[in-house]
Amino acid sequence: MKLPTQPFIDGAYRAGTGAPIQLINPASAAPLGAVEGVSVAEANAAVESAQRAWESGWRDLAPGRRAEILFNVARVLRENLEPLAQLECANIGKPIGDARDEIGLGAKVFEYYAGAVGKYFGQTIPVSRGGLDFTLRQSMGVIAAIVPWNFPFPIAAWKAAPALAAGNTVVLKPASLSPLTALRLGELAHAAGLPAGVLQILPGSGREVGDALVTHPLIRKVSFTGSTEIGRRVMELASRDLKRISLELGGKSPNIVFADSDWERAAAASPMSVFANTGQDCCARSRMYVERSVYAGFVDRFVAATRALIVGDPRLDATQIGPMVSAGQRESVEEYLADARRSGARIACGGDRPAGAGFFLNPTVLLDVGRGDRCWREEIFGPVVAITPFDDEAEMLRDVNASPYGLSGSIWTNDLRRALRVSRTVQSGVLSVNSHSSVHVEAPFGGFKQSGIGRDLGMAAMDGYTEVKNIYISES
């Protein structure tokens, strides 16, 4: 497998003089290769190039032509689905089936926003003075997109595609752990007809390159997905010149199971709501509340379903759970488990490493976790779930909403009135009833409270990448 090793700038791979990024295959713990990082000077030059590309044609390109190019990008991505999936699998240990799904999702995102180009516009407004008042939705300029390592390809797509569809240019910084498919995205998008400079991919240090992008005066908006801690820093830096921002940050999502639900189905389905992607997911339903009358049966079935999950080589089609992304990430999760043991929690299954190389950790179910314990309150970002019984709906919901996060969650009930009542009460940006699906290309995605600001996906994303200009023409 040939790896991309250089930044993608001005329509071509070019040498980077920043610190090289050494990559490790997390399934084997063996070296994978190295990517040249960009320097701050090179990042600044890329932003200036993106500004020129915006001014010289992309912002004024006929909408039909812009849509045609983005449809071509979607087509080319689908044509390269398998090599992109294999690249993602090697880079971050993503199970190959999941990697294929995510590359397909990225192509679907480009297709969706290609179709949105000609369907997104301003409005005319009757005003008391007479005349004509109307609004324009105009592109902003250069967008900085900063992408995490857990879902690198789809999140790169759902930041780049709507920004490009709205007429902006994009400078995208992938996470240092996962730059490979983003670099290929730049290459393939330009092969599909995207003009040079319109999408640039800058691997490099978050502290150096990321900060340089956030503070660059030509960057008009920063779209960031990552930890709440880094999101705060992005917000502080962007405030210096009042840049627009969108932040999709951490989560500690609840999974609420009522006794009137098909709780056996919930028990069978819910393990993948937290253990998919090895738990490295801000939407992971890592706090489970189960009504006491079905708690024991639910736990038995949930643990059995968890033990049946196939943990192993991410290159195999049968694998459901791959390795964690790095040795450091696994060690962080193991520190949480050690703390849980000290606090008296009971491990119903998992909590250990399977035999062999790589950064694997078996899916772990914790019981008897205190509401004040770290494993209940904090985002672990690993394959760990804590399950607790509840008796009173109102008391349970108070605990759900006591979290500083509010990204996602699930509610299992067959009572429609309860589903509506609880959905209105839970303070989260995305909820699923009798499901654990969080992401739909056509619907807005984002969180409440410390889970972020703004929305990705759906037409809401187009709102976030445009400025509204109001124009009034007098009759007299």
C-alpha positions in Angstrom: 0.0 0.0 0.0 1.5 3.3 -1.1 1.0 6.0 1.5 0.7 9.7 0.8 3.6 11.3 2.5 3.4 15.1 1.8 1.0 18.0 2.4 -1.5 18.6 -0.5 -1.2 22.3 -1.4 -2.2 24.2 -4.5 -3.5 21.1 -6.3 -0.4 18.9 -5.7 1.6 17.1 -3.1 4.4 19.3 -2.0 7.3 19.0 0.5 6.6 20.0 4.0 9.4 21.4 6.2 7.6 21.0 9.6 8.2 18.2 12.0 7.6 14.8 10.4 4.6 12.7 11.7 5.5 9.2 12.5 2.6 6.8 12.1 2.1 3.5 13.9 -0.3 0.7 12.8 -2.4 0.3 15.9 -3.4 -3.3 15.1 0.3 -4.5 15.1 2.1 -1.6 17.0 4.5 -1.6 14.0 5.7 1.5 12.2 3.5 2.4 9.3 5.4 5.3 7.7 5.9 9.0 8.1 4.2 12.1 6.7 5.9 15.4 6.2 4.3 18.1 8.4 3.9 21.7 7.4 5.6 24.6 9.1 3.7 27.7 10.3 5.1 29.6 7.3 3.8 27.0 4.9 0.4 27.0 6.6 0.2 30.8 6.3 1.2 30.5 2.6 -1.5 27.9 2.0 -4.1 30.2 3.6 -3.1 33.0 1.3 -3.3 30.7 -1.7 -6.8 29.6 -0.6 -7.7 33.3 -0.4 -6.5 33.8 -4.0 -8.4 30.8 -5.2 -11.6 32.1 -3.6 -11.2 35.6 -5.0 -10.1 34.5 -8.5 -13.0 32.2 -9.3 -14.5 29.7 -6.8 -16.8 32.2 -5.1 -18.2 33.4 -8.4 -18.3 30.1 -10.2 -21.7 29.4 -11.7 -23.7 27.3 -9.2 -24.3 24.6 -11.8 -20.6 24.2 -12.4 -19.8 24.1 -8.7 -22.5 21.4 -8.3 -21.1 19.4 -11.2 -17.6 19.4 -9.7 -18.9 18.2 -6.3 -20.9 15.4 -7.9 -17.7 14.4 -9.7 -15.9 14.3 -6.3 -18.6 12.0 -4.9 -18.2 9.7 -8.0 -14.4 9.6 -7.7 -14.6 8.8 -4.0 -16.9 5.9 -4.7 -14.5 4.6 -7.4 -11.7 4.7 -4.9 -13.7 3.4 -1.9 -11.7 0.2 -1.4 -8.2 1.7 -1.4 -9.4 4.5 0.9 -10.9 2.0 3.3 -7.8 -0.1 3.4 -5.8 3.1 4.1 -8.1 4.0 7.0 -7.9 0.5 8.4 -4.1 0.6 8.4 -3.8 4.1 9.8 -6.2 4.0 12.8 -7.2 0.3 13.1 -10.8 0.9 11.8 -12.5 -2.4 11.1 -12.6 -2.7 7.4 -16.4 -3.0 7.2 -16.7 0.2 9.1 -14.1 1.9 7.0 -15.9 1.0 3.8 -19.2 2.4 5.3 -17.4 5.6 6.3 -15.8 6.2 2.9 -19.3 5.7 1.4 -20.7 8.2 3.9 -18.1 10.7 2.8 -19.1 10.3 -0.9 -22.8 10.6 0.1 -22.0 13.9 1.9 -20.4 15.4 -1.2 -23.3 14.2 -3.3 -25.8 15.7 -0.8 -24.2 19.2 -0.9 -23.7 19.1 -4.6 -27.4 18.8 -4.8 -27.9 21.6 -2.3 -25.9 24.1 -4.4 -28.9 25.1 -6.5 -31.5 24.8 -3.8 -30.0 27.2 -1.2 -30.8 30.8 -1.6 -32.0 34.0 0.1 -35.5 35.4 0.4 -37.6 38.4 -0.5 -39.1 40.3 2.4 -42.1 42.7 2.4 -41.2 45.9 4.3 -43.3 48.8 5.5 -41.5 51.4 3.4 -42.3 49.7 0.1 -39.6 48.9 -2.4 -37.8 45.5 -2.6 -36.0 44.0 0.3 -34.1 40.7 -0.2 -31.3 38.7 1.3 -28.3 37.0 -0.2 -26.5 34.0 1.2 -22.8 34.7 0.4 -19.7 32.7 1.0 -17.3 33.8 3.8 -13.9 33.2 2.2 -11.3 30.8 3.6 -12.6 28.2 6.1 -10.2 26.3 8.5 -11.5 22.8 9.1 -9.8 20.9 12.0 -10.6 17.2 12.0 -10.3 14.5 14.7 -8.7 11.1 14.5 -11.7 8.9 15.4 -13.7 9.5 12.2 -11.2 11.2 10.0 -12.7 10.7 6.6 -16.4 11.3 7.1 -15.8 14.4 9.3 -13.4 15.8 6.8 -16.1 15.4 4.2 -18.9 16.9 6.2 -16.8 20.0 6.9 -15.4 20.4 3.4 -18.4 19.6 1.3 -20.9 22.2 2.6 -18.2 24.8 2.9 -17.2 24.3 -0.8 -20.8 24.1 -1.9 -21.4 27.5 -0.3 -18.6 29.0 -2.4 -15.8 29.0 0.3 -12.3 27.6 0.0 -11.1 25.2 2.7 -7.8 24.6 4.5 -8.1 21.3 6.3 -5.9 20.1 9.1 -6.2 16.4 9.9 -5.3 15.0 13.3 -1.6 14.0 13.5 -2.6 10.4 14.2 -4.8 10.1 11.1 -3.7 12.2 8.1 -3.7 9.6 5.3 -7.3 9.6 4.0 -7.5 13.4 4.3 -4.5 13.7 2.0 -6.0 11.3 -0.5 -9.2 13.3 -0.3 -7.3 16.4 -1.5 -5.7 14.6 -4.3 -9.0 12.9 -5.5 -11.1 16.0 -5.2 -8.7 17.9 -7.5 -8.6 15.0 -9.9 -12.4 15.3 -10.0 -12.1 18.9 -11.1 -11.7 21.0 -8.0 -9.5 24.0 -8.9 -6.0 24.2 -7.3 -6.0 26.0 -4.0 -9.7 25.4 -3.3 -9.1 22.4 -0.9 -5.7 22.2 0.8 -4.7 19.5 3.3 -2.1 20.5 6.0 -0.8 17.8 8.3 1.1 19.1 11.3 1.1 19.9 15.0 -2.2 21.0 16.5 -0.5 23.5 18.8 1.5 25.1 16.0 -0.3 24.6 12.7 -3.8 24.5 14.3 -3.1 27.7 16.2 -1.7 29.4 13.1 -4.9 28.6 11.2 -7.2 29.8 14.0 -5.4 33.1 14.4 -4.7 33.8 10.7 -6.5 37.1 9.7 -7.7 35.6 6.3 -9.5 32.7 8.0 -13.2 33.7 8.3 -14.5 30.7 10.1 -13.0 27.8 12.1 -14.9 24.5 12.1 -13.4 22.2 14.8 -14.3 18.7 15.9 -12.3 17.4 18.9 -12.1 17.5 22.7 -13.9 20.1 24.8 -10.5 21.1 26.2 -9.1 22.0 22.8 -12.4 23.5 21.7 -12.1 26.0 24.5 -8.7 27.0 23.2 -10.0 27.3 19.7 -12.8 29.6 20.9 -10.4 31.8 22.9 -8.0 32.2 19.9 -10.8 32.8 17.4 -12.3 35.5 19.7 -9.4 37.8 19.1 -10.8 38.9 15.8 -14.3 37.6 16.2 -14.0 34.7 13.8 -17.1 32.6 13.2 -16.7 29.2 14.8 -18.5 25.8 15.0 -17.4 23.4 17.7 -18.4 19.7 17.9 -16.8 18.5 21.2 -17.0 15.8 23.8 -20.0 13.8 25.1 -21.1 11.5 27.8 -24.3 10.3 26.2 -27.1 8.5 28.1 -28.9 5.3 27.0 -32.2 5.2 28.8 -34.2 1.9 28.8 -37.8 1.8 30.2 -39.5 -1.4 31.2 -42.2 -0.9 28.7 -39.8 -1.0 25.8 -38.6 -4.0 23.9 -35.7 -4.1 26.3 -34.4 -7.5 25.1 -33.9 -5.9 21.6 -32.3 -2.9 23.3 -29.9 -5.1 25.2 -28.9 -6.9 22.0 -28.4 -3.6 20.0 -26.9 -1.3 22.6 -23.4 -2.8 22.9 -22.5 -1.3 19.5 -23.9 2.1 20.7 -20.9 2.4 23.0 -18.3 -0.1 21.7 -18.4 0.7 18.0 -15.1 2.3 16.9 -13.7 0.8 20.1 -15.7 3.4 22.1 -13.7 6.2 20.6 -16.8 8.2 19.7 -18.2 11.4 21.3 -21.7 9.9 20.7 -21.0 6.7 22.6 -23.9 5.9 25.0 -21.5 5.2 27.9 -24.0 6.0 30.7 -26.9 3.5 30.7 -30.0 3.9 32.9 -32.2 0.8 33.0 -35.6 0.7 34.8 -35.1 -1.5 37.9 -37.8 -4.1 37.1 -35.9 -5.2 34.0 -32.4 -4.3 35.1 -31.1 -7.8 36.0 -32.4 -9.4 32.8 -31.1 -6.5 30.7 -27.6 -6.7 32.2 -27.4 -10.4 31.6 -28.4 -10.0 27.9 -26.2 -6.9 27.4 -23.1 -8.7 28.9 -23.8 -11.8 26.7 -24.1 -9.6 23.6 -20.9 -7.8 24.6 -18.9 -11.1 25.0 -20.1 -12.2 21.6 -18.5 -9.2 19.8 -15.6 -10.1 17.6 -12.5 -8.3 18.7 -9.5 -8.7 16.4 -7.7 -7.9 13.2 -9.4 -4.9 11.6 -8.5 -6.2 8.1 -11.0 -9.1 8.5 -14.6 -8.6 7.4 -15.9 -10.4 10.5 -14.2 -8.1 12.9 -16.5 -5.7 14.8 -14.1 -4.1 17.3 -10.5 -3.1 16.4 -7.7 -1.7 18.4 -7.5 1.6 20.1 -5.8 4.3 18.1 -2.6 4.4 20.2 -0.8 3.0 23.2 -1.4 6.3 25.0 -5.2 6.2 24.4 -5.4 2.7 25.7 -3.4 3.6 28.8 -5.7 6.5 29.5 -8.7 4.2 29.4 -7.0 1.7 31.7 -6.4 4.4 34.2 -10.1 5.0 34.3 -10.7 1.3 34.9 -8.1 1.2 37.7 -10.0 4.2 39.3 -13.3 2.3 38.9 -11.9 -0.7 40.7 -10.6 1.4 43.6 -14.0 3.0 43.9 -15.7 -0.3 44.3 -17.2 -0.8 40.8 -17.8 -4.3 39.6 -16.5 -5.4 36.2 -19.1 -7.7 34.6 -17.0 -8.4 31.6 -13.8 -7.1 29.8 -11.4 -4.7 31.5 -8.4 -6.6 30.1 -6.2 -6.8 27.0 -6.6 -9.7 24.6 -3.4 -11.7 23.8 -1.2 -10.5 21.0 0.2 -7.3 19.6 -1.5 -4.0 19.0 -3.4 -1.6 21.2 -6.5 -3.8 21.8 -8.7 -3.6 24.9 -11.7 -5.8 25.5 -15.1 -4.1 25.7 -15.9 -3.5 29.4 -19.1 -3.4 31.3 -19.1 -1.6 34.7 -21.8 -2.1 37.4 -22.2 -0.5 40.8 -20.5 2.8 39.6 -21.2 5.7 41.9 -22.8 8.8 40.4 -19.8 10.8 41.6 -17.2 8.5 40.1 -15.0 9.6 37.2 -16.2 6.7 35.0 -19.8 8.0 35.4 -19.1 11.7 35.0 -16.2 12.0 32.5 -15.7 11.1 28.8 -13.5 8.0 28.8 -13.3 7.7 25.0 -12.8 4.0 25.1 -14.8 0.7 25.2 -16.3 1.2 28.6 -19.9 1.4 29.6 -21.4 1.9 33.1 -25.0 0.6 33.7 -27.2 1.6 36.6 -30.8 0.9 37.6 -33.4 3.7 38.2 -36.8 3.8 39.8 -38.0 7.3 39.3 -38.1 9.0 35.9 -37.8 12.5 37.2 -34.8 11.7 39.4 -33.1 9.8 36.5 -33.6 12.8 34.2 -32.1 15.2 36.7 -29.0 13.0 36.8 -28.9 12.7 33.0 -29.0 16.5 32.7 -26.4 17.1 35.5 -23.7 16.3 32.9 -21.8 19.2 31.5 -22.2 17.5 28.1 -25.2 17.2 25.8 -24.4 15.6 22.5 -26.4 12.5 21.8 -28.4 9.7 23.5 -31.0 7.0 23.1 -34.4 6.5 24.7 -36.1 3.0 24.6 -39.8 3.0 25.2 -43.0 2.0 23.5 -45.0 4.7 25.2 -45.3 7.6 22.7 -46.2 10.1 25.3 -43.2 9.1 27.4 -40.9 9.2 24.3 -42.0 12.8 23.6 -41.8 13.9 27.2 -38.3 12.5 27.8 -37.0 13.7 24.4 -38.0 17.2 25.3 -36.4 17.0 28.7 -33.0 15.5 27.9 -30.6 18.3 27.2 -28.9 16.9 24.0 -28.6 18.0 20.5 -29.2 14.6 18.9 -31.5 11.9 20.3 -32.8 8.5 19.0 -35.9 6.7 20.1 -35.6 2.9 20.0 -32.3 3.2 18.1 -28.8 4.3 18.6 -28.3 6.1 15.3 -26.8 9.6 15.7 -25.7 10.7 12.2 -27.9 11.4 9.2 -26.5 13.3 6.3 -29.8 15.2 5.8 -30.2 16.2 9.5 -28.3 18.6 11.7 -25.7 17.2 14.1 -24.3 19.0 17.1 -24.6 19.4 20.9 -25.8 21.4 23.8 -23.7 22.8 26.7 -20.0 21.8 26.6 -20.6 19.5 23.6 -20.3 22.4 21.3 -21.6 25.3 19.2 -23.2 25.1 15.8 -24.3 22.2 13.6 -22.7 20.0 11.0 -24.8 18.2 8.3 -28.2 18.9 6.8 -29.0 22.3 5.4 -28.0 23.8 8.8 -24.4 23.3 7.8 -24.9 25.6 4.8 -26.2 28.2 7.2 -23.0 27.9 9.1 -20.8 28.5 6.0 -22.5 31.6 4.7 -23.1 35.2 5.7 -26.6 36.8 5.3 -26.6 40.1 3.5 -29.8 42.2 3.4 -30.4 44.6 0.5 -33.1 47.2 0.2 -34.0 48.9 -3.0 -36.3 51.9 -2.7 -39.1 52.5 -5.1 -38.8 56.2 -4.9 
